[in-house]
Amino acid sequence: MITTIPASTNNEQPLADTFLTFDAFKSNTETHPHHHRWGQLQVIKGGLLELATPKRRFLTPPNLGIWVPAHTTHFSFNRQPIEYCAINIIASLCEGLPKQTCQIPISPIVTAIVDDFRRRQIRVPETEQDKRMLAVMLDQIRAAKPSNPFLPSSQHKLLAPILNKLERFPDHNRTLQTWAARLHTTERTLARHCQNELGMSFTEWRTRLRYVTAAKLLREGMAVKEVALTLGYHQTSPFITMFKKYANTTPERYRQALLAEREAERGTDI
């Protein structure tokens, strides 16, 4: 069942020159197409955020944010539960930020400040200390370089059914040759469309999807071996190699860092 939530519109007034909004979206939540007077950097924790504009569609993992310029029509959808934050910046302060919707890397500093503001429910910083933290966060955002989509998508008639299937079942091991036979085309044709539409091979796209899914499952507390089996790996070592390629750390160290982060958060709440 899909839950549709109302979205703020262009008629609303900003709370401040820069302000934050927080939410926790359940599985299968979508927003209607809408736009804002301000620019917006959308940051998540959890699964994948899918955001679409009239021209492009993005699938975004937690290590990237989606920058949406002012007055850009967009809507979003998430299959899994996510913690959501929007960093809203009025149009007059968006100088130096991208003119087009794009993904940008989220630095550990930005993540830490967002987590702190979320924990304290700071939407508009008022103390001098919080204002300085906001200024640092904005400097980090402006310094970030737009990146090519980590997990690009496509509505191509041959690729869309493949990508949609894999998003639902990332452990699916069907080869490109088998997909070609099912879609009454050739493996070479599908491979060409992958390069043209996604900028990478079919195997690379599927591996990236598995990495994003693995990070989500580890964040939910699943053991490394169980994650590997869930994603179709018969042995743990190839899974560890894959994860380390993208995260620059092993899945166990990633999981332990998440546990330490949660313990630290509990400690500050006492």
C-alpha positions, 0 to 999 in steps of 0.5 A: 500500500502506498502512502501519499503525503502532502508537500509544502508548496510554492505559496508557503513562506520560508521559516527563515533564510535557512531552515531544516525540516525533519520527517520519518517516512514509512515504507512506500511513501510518496509525495505529489509533484510540487515545488518551493520558493527555496532551494532544498538539499534532501538528506536521508538515513536508511534505504533509498530515496527516489526523486523525479523531476520532469527531466530526470529520476534519481535513486539516492543512497544515504551518502549522497544528497539531492539538491533541488533548486528553487521553483523546480517541480519534483516528487519523491518515493521511498520503498523502505523506511527512511529518516529524512531531512531537508536543508532549505535555503532561500533563493537569494542565498543559493549563489554558488550552488548547482543550477540543476537538480543533482546529487552531491556528496554528504560529508561526515561533518554535514551528517553530524550536524544534521544528526545533532539538529535532528536529535534536538529538533532544531529547525531554525538555529537561534543560539550563536553556537547553532548558527556557527554550526549552520554556517559550517554546514552551508560551507560544506555543502557549497564546497561539495562537487556535484557527482554523477548519479551513484545509482542512475535510473532509466525509463527506457522500455528495455531497461526499466523492467530490469531495473525495477525487478532488481530494485525489488529483488537485489539478490536476483542473479539473472544474467544479461543474456537471460534478460535479453532472451526474455525481452526478445532482444540481444545481449549486445543491445542491452549492454549498449543501452546500459552504457548509454542510459546508465553510464555503466555496465549491467553488472556494475549497476547491480553491484551498486544496488547490492551495496546500497541495500547492504548498507541499509540492512547493516544499519537495521542490525543484520549480521554481515553473513546474513546480509551476504546471503540475503543479497545472493552471495554464497560466500562472505568474502566476495561480499566483503570485497564488494562492500569495501570497494564502495565504503572504504571499510569492511561491512563489520567495521561499518556495522560497529561504527553504526552501533557506536554511533547509536550508543553515543546518541543514547548517552547524550539523551540521558 
